[in-house]
């Protein structure tokens, strides 16, 4: 197998190659051995954790199964694309899981079913002041394994009487599960969200916790631009949170497509 020489900030290191060299038109019809594919992915994740200078390490157990639901070539391209994202990517593990689904790996049906069933059970118990909405916590819980997501929701139910902010509790619990600190937004972005909620005459307030995960992956300029698109639409946009989240997802997808085009 091929390897690529990459100079880190401290020394020259060897990074496993994706197996597809830029400019190469040679293709093979041979189907790759799943064990060989798993070995390459494991090696690359290990390389990133040791030499990649990521803000947080990649949790292999959390990304192994999603990466196997896409092709080996896609998996390696995705991991290699971390090179241009590492400085702004707070949660590489969650980003990899989300990208695998976007690239056609399909939904994690086990996780989706478990989350929906557990949220339904919690709401039936009526232990929270307001029903917990699946759409507001699904993106955060999708970053961890099904068992971990279920455990977080179970703990929420057990501690419901003392929890004032269920969504914030879930987001923090996910970060703790991944061994990370809760992501934060740039002060300019936070101030702009606060301004819109206080003076923007929106039909509903922007939910900070719901936009946190997506906005933390954007450049500050991109996040501020998305928020500015609300101007002139204050009375039209029924759900500002959903509006800006959709715009953030679209921007992240566009950035990912641009990186794939550059690699091609």
C-alpha angles and dihedrals in degrees: 000000000000127000132200125222111228127177113222123195090269109031149342112282137179118245122193111250124236088234092243115094120208112258092020117131096183114116132181129212093204113115111233119242109254090226091054091048091050090049092053092048092047091049093049094048089049090051093052092048092051104036108009098088091223120175088237130011121256112251102224096198089057096050102035097085097042090049091054090057091067128054120281090244092053091047093053093045090050093051092045090051088068087082092080096036104045096094094057102027108102096179114030092171094057092042092054092050091049093046092051089057092046091051091059102270089133129234122305092245093184091056095042093050093046093050094047093047094048094046089050090052093048092050090049089056089056092214094137125072090237131018114270111244117221094213091058097055105026096090092052096045091046088070093070136053119278092251092052092047091052091049092052091052091046091052089049090056092047092051097035095118091061099039116093096175112040095177092050089048091054094047091050092046091052091052090049090050090054091047092248138125118246109275116248133205127232111269091243091056092046091049091049092051089049090050093052091048093049105035107009098089090226120173088236134008121261108254105232095198093051095052095039099088095046098040093048088065094054131085111256091245091054093049092049091048092052091051090049090058088074089071110109092012099075094118095036100054108079095184112030092180093057090043096056093039091055090049091049092051091049091051093048091048090050091052090050091050091050090053092050090050091051091051090049 
